[in-house]
């Protein structure tokens, strides 16, 4: 989903959503009416607005910034509390996502319950200032063949350049974090003139939603959190990633591809050992410039490619065939993923990903566990690069009180996918324990990216926000069918 928006932090920190402005200009503070258009040309008569909020809520009389939103009006005569959509990333535009395939239909359906507010969080999309550092040069051809110290050194250099650019524009990146954004939601509520909001958070948006529930729960009517990132979940556990890989490996073993790949985890381990000694090589032709080059992919480069899509159920079916191809000297499938990520690296450095994630961080105990597990993990988390890079930015550390368990009386629906490697169901279970009125639903065979835009999920959201009991609801995606090498090649050529 959101084609062209997933970026690398020099392909080393994370898979991050970076967005451009939607296809109309921002008119400045206030409200105006316009036709909100979807991907397929459908439109809704909507309202676009801007709310001025303090750059730092602890200094309400200091500098101010603008938060942009689009209000899709309710179609019912008796609407409930406005539903505010909090997109992920950090860095994704809720306004842009609202127009995407599947999402538009979900938000349109929710209008039968209440106004739907598509929010561009601070620093994103139409909100001003927008934090972005576009690339100046083409990505280097050794992007997937560098070691971890080189990744860190390059990311630090890119950080220093980006930080200098933002400061020259008068922007203080340290003011952009989940705590400030949670307080922005309270200002939005007051600007809308309503007593309460409801929240619909996805991925990082659940992390922000939980911060808002902790700080402003008295003014939140209901919340739905999909793909849950708790307050101490920002930095992923290597053991969790390896468990996701083992789960996929077990599923692949039961498919026809299992005759050739009976143990995908073992195959990956063999390949990582080999690529450490002798990187694979793929050819790349840039469709924009026509430049052709050969890119090497070492063990860590392959890890980063897998981590980018481990939670995407549209790419996972290709993984066993891609790994088998590499072992046999056939790198066509690997080249497809390399090309995708290389071209996306052109977007530049994503400052929000660093400032927001670094501010949320992790407790010392979690860091110790991560570093211990990473020594033996097949897929050590890419966020390990975040720690040394964040030192350049001096983020506003939110502290362990922010990362502590949350208790809440707000009715909340937690939704996860069984194949979600980014935010596995166990994280939802952990957070839901502190909610007096929690409902937990697990979508069978769903990954991280394929829940919110699904029709049955949308119908469940409508029922929940209407106040119905959805506990026990059965939701599932079709069982993954892993592709053979030739099927996978044909599939990628069509994309």
Buried (B, 14 or more C-beta within 10 A) or exposed (E): BBEEBBBBBBBBBBBBBBBBBBEEEBEEEEEEEBEBBBEEEEEBEBBBBBBEBBBBBEEEEEEEBBBBBBBBBBBEEEBBBBBBBBBBBBBBBBBBBBBBEBBBBBBBBBBEBBBBBBBBBBBBBBBBBBBBBEBEEBBBBBBBBBEEEBBBBBBBBBBEBBBEBBEEEEBBBBBBBBBBBBBBBBBBBEBBEBEBBBBBBBBBBBBBBBBBBBBBBEBBBBBBBBBBBBBBBBBBBBBBBBBBBBBBBEBBBEBEBBEBBEBBBEBBEEBBEBBEEEBBEBEBEBEEEEEEBEBBBBBBBBBBBBBBBBBBBBBBBBBBBBBBBBBEEBBBBBBBBBBBBBBBBBBBBBBBBBBBBBBBBBBEEBBEBBEEBBEEBBBBBBBBBBBBBBEBBEBBBBEBEBBEEBEBEBBBBBBBBBBBBBBBBEBBBBBBEBBEEBBBBBBEBBBBBBBBBBEBBBBBBBBBBBEEEBEEBEBEBEEBEBBBBEBBBEBBEEE
